[in-house]
Amino acid sequence: MMRLTLLLVFGCGLCCGSAFGAERDSQRSSQSPSERAERILKESETRFKNNSTNVTVAWQFARACFDLAELAAKDAERAELAKRGIAVCRQLIERDPKRAAAYYYLALNLGQLARTKSLGALKLLSEMEREAKTALDLDPSFDYAGPDRFLGMLYHEAPGWPASIGSKSKARAHLLKAVERSPDYPENRLNLLEAYWQWGEKNKSQADLSAMEKIMEQAHKTFAGDEWADSWRDWEKRWEKIKRKTAASSVPNAKQRSQ
């Protein structure tokens, strides 16, 4: 799994799960993230072509499109991959309108498409919100509370009213809900801790540090293996940054107490 950095024109970061955990072979340790994502896409596409009516195979192919799009170096490549994922999800929704994964990966691939646009990116936000809300209604636990995680970051990073759908209150509600639904998934808590800092609520971030230490320790056992290596590089980097911020912010208070 890996952290997503869906940088829209306004700097939107949406952090969700990826397909890397679905594949295991002896080649993985020697492959770069982009090589691994490309291989998984090819394998997913082959399975989809051979069994296009299988709903799980379909959304896994859409997920693979999204994962490789996340690593694309050029907008043209990212847009093409996103469009393929979008098309698969929409076909799946027509066949199986109660499948949460279809709406979820439709929202994610729309986000990748938005990365390739300028002002047009803002027009896609409401559609991303709608599809993620549908996924949330159908299966809130999917992808370690993925729909809440997605919506929380979408509301957090998107421009606010009247320009767009951004909302601090909605972001807070969904980020907290993601932690509630899947408390042991590091991404959910990291998103919330980072949001607290960005909102100037360092006391709330500091209050969660002890719990986060224990969660990270256990998560190393739960989310183990090469398929999680990319996620752990990101998670550890972000966690260390949060701890440094906390330590730095506590120094003035310590000085004041000694005076």
N, C-alpha and C positions, 0 to 999 in steps of 0.2 A: 504494500500500500504506500501511497505517497501523498504529500500535501499538495493541494492544487493551488495555483496562483492565477486565478482568473482575472488578469489585469485588464479591465475595461478602460475606456478613455478617462474615467474618473478614478481609476485605481481600485477596482473592486476585487477583493480577495475572498474566494469561496473555497472553503476547505472541506473536502469530502473524500470518500474512499475510492480506491481504484481497483483495477482487475488483477494486479500483480499477484495477489494471494491465491488466485484460481489456478495457477500453473506451477508445476514443479518438474525440473529435470536437472541433469548433471551439468548442463551448459550455463545455468543461471549465474553461478559465482563468477564466471569469466565475462559476462555480458554487461554492457552499460545499460542504464535505464532505457535509453531510446532503442537500443538493439532488442532488449527484452520486450518492450512494448510493441515493436514492429513484428517480432516473432509471434507474440500472443494475438495480435490482430490478424495475421495471416492464418493462424490455426483456427481462430474464431470464425473468420470468414469462410474457411473451408467447411467447417461444421454447419454453418448457416446455409451454405449453398446445398449441402447434402441433406439438410433437414430443416428447411425454412419454416415449417409449420410448428416446430417445437418452440414454445414461448420462452423457455429458459435459454436456449441456444440463441434466440433472437436478441434478448436484452443483453446477453453477455457479449454479443458482437457489437451492439451499440455502446456498451461500456468500453470495449477495446478501442473503438473509434475515438471515444472521448480521451482515453488515456494517452494515445499516441498524439492526438491533437494538442494535449497539454505540453508535449515536448517538442512540437513542431517549431522549426527555426524561422519559417516564413508564413506570412498570413495566408497566402494562396493555398498552401498545404493544409494549414489549420482549418481553413474554411471548407475545403473539400472533405476532409475527414468528418468535420462537424455535420455537414449536410448529409453525409452517408448515415451517420448515427441518428440524425433527426428523422430521416426517411424510414429507417428501420423501426424506430419507436412509434411513429405515426401509423405504420402498417400494423404493428402489434396492437396498438390501441383499438384499431378498427376490429381486429379479431377477438381481442380479449380486453375489454374496457375496464376490467376490475384488477388489472395487473399493475401494482404500485411501481415496480421496477421500470416499466415503460415510461411512465410520467416522470419519474425521477431522473432517468438518463436522458429523457427529452429535455428537461430543464437544464441539465449539465451541458449537453451538446449545444443548446441555444446559447449558453454562456460562452462556450468556445467560439461560436460564430460571432457573438457580440464583440469579442476581442479583436476581430478583424475589421471592425467598423469604427467610424468616428461618431458623428452625431446619431447615426442609425442605431448605435448600441443602446441608447436610452429607450428606443421604441421596443426593444426586446425584453426589457425588464419586467413589464407587466405580464408578458407571456411566461417568462421564467417563474414568476411568482405564482401564477395560476397553476402551472403544471406541478410545481413543488407542493402546493397546497393539496392538490388532488392526491399526490403520492402520500402525503401526510395523513389524509383522511382514510386511505386504503390500508396503509401499513406504516404506522409511525416508528416502528422499531427497525425498519429496513436499513441496512448498511450502518449499524450502530447509531440509530437515531439520525440517519442521514437527512431526511426531509427537514427536521427542525434545525439541524446544523446548517444546512444550505440556506434556509430562510433567515436564520439568525444573522449569518454573514451578509446575505443580500441586503437586508434592512440596515445592517450596520454600515456597510460601505457605499451603498447607493446614495445619490444626492437626495436630500429631503424635499418635502413639499415647498413650492409648487412644481419644482423641476422634475421630481421623480418620486419614487416610493419609499425612500429612505426614512427610517423611524427608529429612534433610540429605544422607545418603549417596546416596540415590536421586536427589535433585535434582542433586547434583554430577555423578553419572555421566551423567545425560541432558543436562545443560547442556554438559558437556565433549564429549559425543558429537555434539551439534548443531553445535558449532564444528568438530569433526573432519570431519563429513559435508559441511558447507557453510561453510567458513572465511571466505569473502569476503562473506557476508551480514551486514551490521552488527548486526542485531537479535540474532543468536546470541551475538556477542562482548559486546555491551552487557549482555545478560542475565547472562552469566557474570561480567563485571567488577563489576556491581552486587551480585551475590550474594557475591562475595569481600569486598566492603566490609561487607555486612550480617553476614557470618560473622566479621568482625574479621580477615580475611586480607589486609590492605592490601599486604603485600609481593608477593603473587601478582598483585594488581591492578596494582601499579606495574611489575612485570616485563613485563606485556603491553602497556604504553602505546605503546612504539615501534612494535610490530607493528600496533597499532590505528590509529596515525596513517597508516601506509601503506595500510591496508585502507580507511579512510574516504576517502582521496584517490582510490583506484582505484574505489571504490563509486560515487562521484559520476559516473563515466563509465558504469559498468555499469547502475546503477539511475537512469537519467536520464529526464526528461520530467515533464509535469504529473501523471501518474498516481502519481508517487512523491513529490510535494510534501508531502503530509501526513506521510509517513514521515520525510522529511528534517527537517521541523520538529521532530519528536519526537527523532529520532536525534541531531541537533546539540545540542539542549537537554540531553539526557542525557549526551552526550560531554563537553560543557563542564562539566557538574556534576562528572563524574568527574575531569577534569583539575584543577578547583579544589580538590577534596578532596585530591588527590595533592600539589598544591603546598602546601596548608596543612599537611598532615601532615609534609612534609619540612622545614618551617621550624625546628622545635625541634632536629632532628638537625643542621642547619647551625649553629645557635647553639652546640650542644654541641661541635662540632668546632673552633669558633673560640676556645673557652675554654682 
